[in-house]
Amino acid sequence: MSLTVFTVSPQPSSWRRLLQVPHRLYFSAGVLAMLGLAAWWMLRLLAPGNEGYPAMLVHALLMPLGIFPLFMLGFIFTAGPRWLNVEPVGGHAPAAMAYLLGLLLALLGFARGGSWPTVGLLLMQLSWSIATLRWLQCINKSAAQDKRHAVRLFWAMAAGAMSLMLALLWVRSGEGVLWWWCRQLSLWGFLLPVFLIVSHRMIPFFTQSVLPERAPWRPNFLLDGWLLLCLALVPAGLLGWPLLEAALALGLSASLAYTSWRWGLWASLGNRLLAMLHLSFAWLAPALLLQGLAALGVPVGAAPAHALGMGFCCTMLVGFVTRVSLGHSGQQLQADNLYWAIYLGLHTVALLRVLVAVLAGPAAWLHLASASWLLLMLAWACRVLPIYWRARADGKPG
């Protein structure tokens, strides 16, 4: 007589699931960072206060450098090794936690004033720099023939590390020109290039997977032209060359408008998850148009930055992260009514914020925009956060 012993493999804990693949941990930290910054900004608008650093200066730096980097790392270290055909790298928890902690300490420090933000900004800069070097190691280990997007991502990430260093130097020295350098580099040398590189690689790919009759169009000269124009916008803005800045911005706007049409904006509307990417990309043309008009002296206020940051980057982030989260959790690649309503709501809020800037609308509109943005992001967070600590719906690892 024999006894057969059945053993059941223990299911990993929620914390271990967060550590299994990079996007789970980085996206979770990114959602927390995003909610924290949204709540901070809404509260600062309601109760401005006179202590610490001016809220507008902090807002202009920490929105691009606080919200997006953690999501970027989640995507890069999940999809990037596939691009390069290398083994995924692990051990991301220290970088993710250090960046999130650094952001919190920086916010607290900016509220105190003086050199108090130094520790937080230093943590952010060091953790981002380490992640950038780890990405460079992936590139160097790869034998893939096509490293174009990966290499350009590295240089954009290096610009992000430099932006954080400039923010640190601004706090330590008090020199206002360093704040301006940081803002210019973070927008045109880091944030927009990263989004353009990923869009150039992924939007044609996702489009063909849904619409196989459309041949992917992503010539290398297109991406390099975009990046060169972005790079040129940095010194044009820093040195105060408005005609050059306007020409660069308007040229980039025209190119991006043509690309949006060529990639199939209208055809994408039949699939919500694909339409999310295309509708977000469509914001780039008006955002750069507004930037060009601002350089020519047209009074549009902060409309260019918000069209770029809220209209394009924020909605594109929600589109990409939603797609990656659903796909890597074994769920159907479909945006249900709630995802779609949240996404369209973010476009509405972005449009409202741009109109407030262009029309110099009353403060109540600004308060409405900030509160609506926070509520929409909170609703989205409630949908995606549980995905990261739960097992895949299809039972597969990862």
C-alpha positions as CSV (number, residue, x, y, z in Angstrom):
1,M,0.0,0.0,0.0
2,S,1.4,3.4,-0.9
3,L,0.4,6.9,0.0
4,T,0.4,9.6,-2.6
5,V,1.2,13.0,-1.1
6,F,-0.2,16.0,-3.0
7,T,1.6,19.2,-2.4
8,V,0.3,22.6,-3.3
9,S,2.7,25.3,-4.3
10,P,2.2,28.2,-2.0
11,Q,1.0,31.3,-3.8
12,P,3.4,34.3,-3.5
13,S,2.4,37.1,-1.2
14,S,1.2,40.4,-2.6
15,W,4.6,42.0,-1.8
16,R,6.4,39.2,-3.7
17,R,4.1,39.7,-6.7
18,L,5.1,43.4,-6.7
19,L,8.7,42.3,-7.0
20,Q,8.1,39.7,-9.7
21,V,8.2,42.0,-12.7
22,P,9.4,45.6,-12.8
23,H,6.2,47.2,-14.0
24,R,4.2,46.0,-10.9
25,L,6.5,47.8,-8.5
26,Y,7.3,50.9,-10.5
27,F,3.7,51.5,-11.6
28,S,2.5,51.1,-8.0
29,A,5.0,53.7,-6.8
30,G,4.1,55.9,-9.8
31,V,0.4,55.9,-8.9
32,L,1.2,56.9,-5.3
33,A,3.5,59.6,-6.5
34,M,0.9,60.9,-8.9
35,L,-1.9,61.0,-6.3
36,G,0.4,62.6,-3.8
37,L,1.4,65.4,-6.2
38,A,-2.2,65.9,-7.3
39,A,-3.4,66.2,-3.7
40,W,-0.5,68.6,-2.8
41,W,-1.3,70.9,-5.7
42,M,-5.0,71.0,-5.0
43,L,-4.3,71.9,-1.3
44,R,-1.7,74.5,-2.3
45,L,-4.3,76.2,-4.5
46,L,-6.9,76.2,-1.8
47,A,-4.5,77.4,0.9
48,P,-1.5,79.1,-0.8
49,G,0.5,80.2,2.3
50,N,3.7,82.3,2.3
51,E,6.1,79.8,3.7
52,G,8.7,77.8,1.8
53,Y,9.3,77.9,-1.9
54,P,6.7,79.5,-4.3
55,A,4.2,76.8,-5.2
56,M,4.2,77.6,-8.9
57,L,8.0,77.0,-9.1
58,V,7.7,73.7,-7.3
59,H,4.7,72.6,-9.4
60,A,6.5,73.4,-12.6
61,L,9.5,71.2,-11.7
62,L,8.0,68.3,-9.7
63,M,5.1,67.6,-12.0
64,P,7.4,66.4,-14.9
65,L,10.1,65.1,-12.6
66,G,7.8,63.5,-10.0
67,I,4.9,61.9,-11.8
68,F,6.4,60.4,-14.9
69,P,9.8,58.9,-14.1
70,L,8.5,55.9,-12.1
71,F,6.1,54.9,-14.8
72,M,8.9,55.3,-17.4
73,L,11.1,52.9,-15.5
74,G,8.3,50.4,-15.2
75,F,7.8,50.4,-18.9
76,I,11.5,50.5,-19.9
77,F,12.5,47.6,-17.7
78,T,9.5,45.5,-18.7
79,A,9.5,46.1,-22.5
80,G,13.1,47.2,-22.9
81,P,14.8,43.8,-22.4
82,R,12.5,42.4,-25.1
83,W,13.6,45.1,-27.5
84,L,17.2,44.2,-26.7
85,N,16.7,40.4,-26.4
86,V,18.4,40.3,-23.0
87,E,17.4,38.8,-19.7
88,P,15.3,41.1,-17.5
89,V,17.1,42.6,-14.6
90,G,15.8,42.4,-11.1
91,G,16.4,44.2,-7.8
92,H,14.3,47.3,-8.6
93,A,12.8,47.8,-5.2
94,P,15.6,50.1,-3.8
95,A,15.4,52.5,-6.8
96,A,11.6,52.6,-6.8
97,M,11.3,53.2,-3.0
98,A,14.2,55.7,-2.9
99,Y,12.6,57.8,-5.7
100,L,9.2,57.8,-4.1
101,L,10.7,58.6,-0.7
102,G,12.8,61.3,-2.2
103,L,9.8,62.9,-3.8
104,L,7.9,63.0,-0.5
105,L,11.0,64.5,1.3
106,A,11.4,67.0,-1.5
107,L,7.8,68.1,-1.1
108,L,8.2,68.5,2.6
109,G,11.4,70.3,2.1
110,F,10.0,72.8,-0.3
111,A,7.3,73.6,2.2
112,R,10.0,74.4,4.8
113,G,12.2,76.4,2.4
114,G,16.0,76.9,2.4
115,S,18.1,73.8,1.8
116,W,15.4,71.4,3.2
117,P,14.6,69.9,-0.2
118,T,18.2,68.8,-0.7
119,V,17.9,65.3,0.7
120,G,14.8,64.4,-1.2
121,L,16.1,65.7,-4.5
122,L,19.4,63.9,-3.9
123,L,17.6,60.6,-3.4
124,M,15.6,61.2,-6.6
125,Q,18.7,62.0,-8.6
126,L,20.8,59.1,-7.3
127,S,18.0,56.5,-7.8
128,W,17.3,57.8,-11.3
129,S,21.0,57.8,-12.2
130,I,21.4,54.3,-11.0
131,A,18.4,53.1,-13.0
132,T,19.9,54.9,-16.1
133,L,23.2,53.1,-15.7
134,R,21.4,49.8,-15.3
135,W,19.6,50.5,-18.6
136,L,23.0,51.2,-20.2
137,Q,24.2,47.8,-19.0
138,C,21.3,46.2,-20.7
139,I,22.2,48.0,-23.9
140,N,25.9,46.9,-23.7
141,K,24.9,43.3,-23.0
142,S,22.6,43.1,-26.0
143,A,23.6,41.6,-29.3
144,A,20.5,42.9,-31.0
145,Q,21.1,44.6,-34.4
146,D,18.5,47.4,-33.8
147,K,19.3,49.4,-30.6
148,R,18.1,52.7,-32.0
149,H,15.2,53.3,-29.6
150,A,17.1,51.8,-26.6
151,V,20.1,54.1,-27.1
152,R,18.1,57.2,-27.6
153,L,16.1,56.3,-24.4
154,F,19.4,56.2,-22.5
155,W,20.4,59.7,-23.7
156,A,16.9,61.1,-22.8
157,M,17.2,59.4,-19.4
158,A,20.7,61.0,-18.9
159,A,19.0,64.4,-19.6
160,G,16.6,63.5,-16.8
161,A,19.4,62.8,-14.4
162,M,21.0,66.2,-15.4
163,S,17.6,67.9,-14.8
164,L,17.4,66.5,-11.3
165,M,21.0,67.7,-10.7
166,L,20.1,71.2,-11.9
167,A,17.1,71.2,-9.5
168,L,19.4,70.2,-6.7
169,L,21.9,73.0,-7.6
170,W,19.0,75.5,-7.7
171,V,18.0,74.6,-4.2
172,R,21.6,74.7,-2.9
173,S,22.5,78.0,-4.6
174,G,19.3,79.9,-4.8
175,E,20.1,81.0,-8.4
176,G,16.9,81.4,-10.3
177,V,18.6,80.8,-13.7
178,L,19.2,77.2,-12.6
179,W,15.5,76.7,-12.1
180,W,14.9,77.9,-15.7
181,W,17.6,75.6,-17.0
182,C,16.0,72.6,-15.1
183,R,12.6,73.4,-16.5
184,Q,13.7,73.7,-20.1
185,L,15.8,70.5,-20.0
186,S,13.2,68.5,-18.1
187,L,10.5,69.3,-20.7
188,W,12.4,69.4,-24.0
189,G,15.4,67.2,-23.2
190,F,13.8,64.5,-21.1
191,L,10.0,64.3,-20.8
192,L,9.0,64.9,-24.4
193,P,11.9,62.8,-26.0
194,V,11.1,59.8,-23.8
195,F,7.4,59.9,-24.8
196,L,8.3,60.4,-28.5
197,I,10.8,57.5,-28.5
198,V,8.3,55.1,-27.0
199,S,5.5,56.4,-29.2
200,H,7.6,55.9,-32.3
201,R,8.3,52.4,-31.3
202,M,5.0,51.2,-30.0
203,I,2.1,53.1,-31.5
204,P,2.6,51.7,-35.1
205,F,3.2,48.3,-33.5
206,F,0.0,48.4,-31.5
207,T,-1.9,49.8,-34.5
208,Q,-0.9,47.0,-36.8
209,S,-1.8,44.4,-34.2
210,V,-5.4,45.8,-34.1
211,L,-5.6,46.9,-37.8
212,P,-3.4,44.4,-39.7
213,E,-4.2,46.1,-43.0
214,R,-2.2,49.2,-41.9
215,A,1.5,48.8,-42.6
216,P,3.6,50.3,-39.8
217,W,5.2,53.6,-40.7
218,R,8.0,54.7,-38.4
219,P,11.1,55.8,-40.5
220,N,14.2,56.4,-38.5
221,F,14.7,59.9,-39.8
222,L,11.3,60.9,-38.3
223,L,12.3,60.0,-34.8
224,D,15.8,61.6,-35.2
225,G,14.2,64.8,-36.6
226,W,11.9,65.0,-33.6
227,L,14.7,64.6,-31.1
228,L,16.9,67.1,-32.9
229,L,14.1,69.7,-32.8
230,C,13.5,69.0,-29.1
231,L,17.2,69.3,-28.3
232,A,17.4,72.6,-30.2
233,L,14.4,74.0,-28.2
234,V,16.5,73.8,-25.0
235,P,19.1,76.4,-26.0
236,A,16.6,78.5,-28.0
237,G,14.5,79.0,-24.8
238,L,17.5,79.4,-22.5
239,L,19.2,82.0,-24.7
240,G,16.0,83.9,-25.5
241,W,15.9,83.4,-29.3
242,P,12.1,83.7,-29.8
243,L,12.2,83.4,-33.6
244,L,14.2,80.3,-33.6
245,E,12.1,78.8,-30.8
246,A,8.9,79.6,-32.7
247,A,10.3,78.0,-35.9
248,L,11.4,74.9,-34.1
249,A,8.1,74.5,-32.3
250,L,5.9,75.2,-35.3
251,G,8.0,72.8,-37.5
252,L,7.7,70.1,-34.8
253,S,3.9,70.7,-34.6
254,A,3.5,70.3,-38.3
255,S,5.5,67.0,-38.3
256,L,3.5,65.6,-35.4
257,A,0.2,66.6,-36.9
258,Y,1.1,64.8,-40.2
259,T,2.3,61.7,-38.2
260,S,-0.9,61.6,-36.2
261,W,-2.9,61.4,-39.5
262,R,-0.4,59.0,-41.1
263,W,-0.6,56.6,-38.1
264,G,-4.4,56.3,-38.5
265,L,-6.0,58.5,-35.9
266,W,-9.5,58.1,-37.3
267,A,-9.1,54.4,-38.0
268,S,-8.1,53.8,-34.4
269,L,-11.4,55.1,-33.0
270,G,-13.0,51.7,-33.5
271,N,-10.9,50.3,-30.7
272,R,-10.9,52.1,-27.4
273,L,-7.5,50.9,-26.1
274,L,-5.8,51.8,-29.4
275,A,-7.7,55.1,-29.6
276,M,-6.3,56.1,-26.2
277,L,-2.8,56.2,-27.7
278,H,-3.8,58.0,-30.8
279,L,-6.0,60.6,-29.2
280,S,-3.3,61.4,-26.7
281,F,-0.7,61.7,-29.5
282,A,-3.0,64.1,-31.3
283,W,-2.4,66.6,-28.4
284,L,1.2,67.2,-29.5
285,A,0.4,69.3,-32.6
286,P,-1.7,71.9,-30.7
287,A,0.7,71.9,-27.8
288,L,3.7,72.7,-30.0
289,L,1.6,75.2,-31.9
290,L,0.9,77.0,-28.6
291,Q,4.6,76.9,-27.8
292,G,5.4,78.6,-31.1
293,L,2.7,81.2,-30.5
294,A,4.1,81.9,-27.0
295,A,7.6,82.4,-28.4
296,L,6.2,85.0,-30.9
297,G,4.6,86.9,-28.0
298,V,1.0,85.8,-28.2
299,P,-0.4,85.8,-24.7
300,V,-1.3,82.2,-24.0
301,G,0.0,81.9,-20.5
302,A,0.9,78.4,-19.3
303,A,-1.2,76.8,-22.0
304,P,1.7,75.2,-23.9
305,A,3.1,73.4,-20.8
306,H,-0.4,72.1,-19.8
307,A,-1.3,71.0,-23.3
308,L,2.0,69.1,-23.3
309,G,1.9,67.8,-19.7
310,M,-1.8,67.2,-19.1
311,G,-3.1,66.8,-22.6
312,F,-0.4,64.6,-24.1
313,C,1.8,63.2,-21.4
314,C,-0.8,62.5,-18.7
315,T,-3.4,61.0,-21.0
316,M,-0.8,59.0,-22.9
317,L,0.5,57.7,-19.6
318,V,-3.0,56.5,-18.6
319,G,-3.4,54.9,-22.1
320,F,-0.1,53.1,-22.0
321,V,-0.2,52.0,-18.4
322,T,-3.8,50.7,-18.7
323,R,-2.8,48.7,-21.8
324,V,0.4,47.2,-20.1
325,S,-1.5,46.5,-16.9
326,L,-4.3,44.7,-18.6
327,G,-2.0,42.7,-20.9
328,H,0.5,41.7,-18.3
329,S,-2.2,40.6,-15.8
330,G,-3.8,38.2,-18.2
331,Q,-6.9,40.2,-18.8
332,Q,-8.6,41.0,-22.1
333,L,-7.1,44.0,-23.9
334,Q,-10.3,46.0,-23.7
335,A,-11.1,49.4,-22.1
336,D,-14.4,49.1,-20.4
337,N,-16.8,52.0,-19.9
338,L,-15.2,53.2,-16.7
339,Y,-11.6,53.2,-18.1
340,W,-13.0,55.0,-21.2
341,A,-14.9,57.6,-19.1
342,I,-11.8,58.3,-16.9
343,Y,-9.7,58.7,-20.0
344,L,-12.1,61.1,-21.7
345,G,-12.5,63.0,-18.5
346,L,-8.8,63.6,-18.4
347,H,-9.0,65.1,-21.9
348,T,-11.8,67.4,-20.7
349,V,-9.8,68.6,-17.7
350,A,-6.7,69.2,-19.8
351,L,-8.8,71.2,-22.3
352,L,-10.3,73.2,-19.4
353,R,-6.8,73.9,-18.0
354,V,-5.5,75.1,-21.4
355,L,-8.6,77.4,-21.8
356,V,-8.0,78.8,-18.3
357,A,-4.5,79.8,-19.4
358,V,-5.4,81.2,-22.8
359,L,-8.5,83.1,-21.6
360,A,-7.0,84.1,-18.2
361,G,-10.1,82.5,-16.6
362,P,-11.1,82.9,-12.9
363,A,-9.4,81.1,-10.1
364,A,-12.5,78.9,-9.6
365,W,-11.8,77.2,-13.0
366,L,-8.3,76.4,-11.9
367,H,-9.6,74.9,-8.7
368,L,-12.2,72.9,-10.6
369,A,-9.5,71.6,-13.0
370,S,-7.1,70.5,-10.1
371,A,-9.9,68.8,-8.1
372,S,-11.3,67.0,-11.2
373,W,-7.8,65.8,-12.1
374,L,-7.3,64.4,-8.6
375,L,-10.7,62.7,-8.6
376,L,-10.1,61.1,-12.0
377,M,-6.7,59.9,-11.1
378,L,-8.0,58.5,-7.9
379,A,-10.7,56.6,-9.8
380,W,-8.1,55.3,-12.2
381,A,-5.8,54.3,-9.3
382,C,-8.6,52.3,-7.7
383,R,-8.8,50.3,-11.0
384,V,-5.1,49.6,-11.7
385,L,-3.5,49.4,-8.2
386,P,-5.1,46.1,-7.2
387,I,-3.8,44.5,-10.5
388,Y,-0.2,44.9,-9.3
389,W,-0.5,42.8,-6.2
390,R,-2.9,40.1,-7.6
391,A,-2.0,37.0,-9.5
392,R,-2.5,37.0,-13.2
393,A,-6.0,36.2,-14.3
394,D,-4.8,33.5,-16.7
395,G,-2.6,31.8,-14.1
396,K,0.6,32.5,-15.9
397,P,3.7,33.7,-14.1
398,G,4.7,37.3,-14.2
